Structures are given as structure tokens and as C-alpha cells.
Amino acid sequence: MRGDVQESFRDTLTRLGDAQKRRARGAPAYSVYVNRKIGRVLAAFAYRRGWSPNQVTAVSAVFTFTGVALVALVSPSVLLGVGIWLLLALGYAWDSADGQVARLGSGGSMAGEWLDHVVDGIKASSVHLAVLVGTYRFVKVSPTWLLVPIGFAVVASVTFFAMILNDLLKGARGVPQAAERGGSTRLRSLLVLPMDYGALCAAFVAWGAPTVFRAVYTGLAAFCTVFLVLAAVKWFREMRSIDAARDQGTSGAEGSEPRVGP
């Protein structure tokens, strides 16, 4: 259904700002200060043309997977690297826009959220597998280095899955999710910038300079690996704490039951 054409573009942006969900604790700086703002403009554009959130997700997928295909299929060059960065970055911005369009309308749907997460899940690993294929085809490199994009694909997939699972399990127990708790600070956002997908997109500017790209990419892979290890320990402890609180509550409820009979 077409957005309200009587509403000005600026008014649509204002409504989007009012409907914006709180940023999650530890949300990286690019996602918070750059991608979300670009996504807001794209969301206003899409909404005023009557695009559904699923159509916006499809646009995001076209940009993203065009960039991924170029990484795997075309010989690296400086111009290609800039083009890949723009395609991936625009795909990321449109990915932010679909949820914002949903909040302007009916609030979205389970099917739309499912589609969004599935596309994100494919993106999380495919970009690294494209680096593996593109490097193997076009760049002279030690075979050992090819383990880096393989490992990065595993880390990205596990991190994405764990974050989704965290929210799913906490929601089932009535525990506030990361976005609901908020509490992110500018310093915290900057510290985790290397794990931001936007930082990975920007790394492809150096795709035409393989030595530079490998150095930057390896650094990002190392940071994300360390982050996942530390975060996994924290997340597991949180789950144990939730279990303990539930068990304690159950035990207390059982202890307060009135006795029946002698």
C-alpha cells in the first residue's frame, strides 16, 4: 500500500525517528551512527513509494549478493573494490530500512522477520566464502591463508546464530533482549567497531591491493574470533544465571504450597 503522499519527506523521516527502536547494548559504531541513519532515508523513500518491508529486503539482497558475486567472479581491481564496497554498504543500509518501513506500517510480520533473518544468515557466511573463491582464483597466496576466510565464515555464522538464539531464549523466559535493555555508549560502540559488518564492507576498498586487503581482513577476522570467544563465555554464564533464577523461583513456589492432609 502506498505511503501517505500528503506527508512530506521530512515528516516521514521524523516519524521514523520517533518509531526507532533502541540500539542494542554493544551495537557497533557504524551500525548505530552511519548505517541506521542512511537506512532511515532509504526507508522514507521506500515507504512513500508504497514498498512493503519484504520488497525492501529483496532490494537489500540484490545489492548484497551482487557485491558478493563480484568478489568471487571478477579479477580484483581498485575500481572493482570501490564498487563492491558500495554494493555491500547499500545492501546493509537497505537491510536496516526494511525494519524501519515495518514500524511505519503495521509493525511487520513473523514471515517478514523470518525472511530478513534468513537473508542475513546467508550473507554472514557467503561474503567470506566469496573471499575464499576470489582469492583462490585470482591472487597468488599461500594455501595456508585460505584458512582465514574459512574460519571467518564459521565465526560470522556462529556469532549471528548465537545472537539470534540469545534473544529467542531470553524472550521465552521473559528476560529483556539486548535492544530492549539498551545502555550502549559511544565508547563501547567504537571499541567493537572492527566486528561491525560495515567495517568488513569498507575493507573491500582495498580489494584491488591484495596484500593490503589480506592484512586488513586478517585483522578483522582475528578481532571477531576473539570477540566471539569472550562473548560466548559471557552468554553461557547469562543463560546459567537465567536457569538458576528460574530454578530458585520454582523451588520457592513449591516450598510455599500449603500442605494437604496430616
Secondary structure, 3 states (H helix, E strand, C coil): CCCCCCCCHHHHHHHHHHHCCCCCCCCCHHHHHHHHHHHHHHHHHHHHCCCCHHHHHHHHHHHHHHHHHHHHHCCCCHHHHHHHHHHHHHHHHHHHHHHHHHHHCCCCCHHHHHHHHHHHHHHHHHHHHHHHHHHHHHCCCCHHHHHHHHHHHHHHHHHHHHHHHHHHHHHHCCCCCHHHHCCCCHHHHHHCHHHCHHHHHHHHHHCCCHHHHHHHHHHHHHHHHHHHHHHHHHHHHHHHHHHHHHHHHHHHHHHCCCCCCC
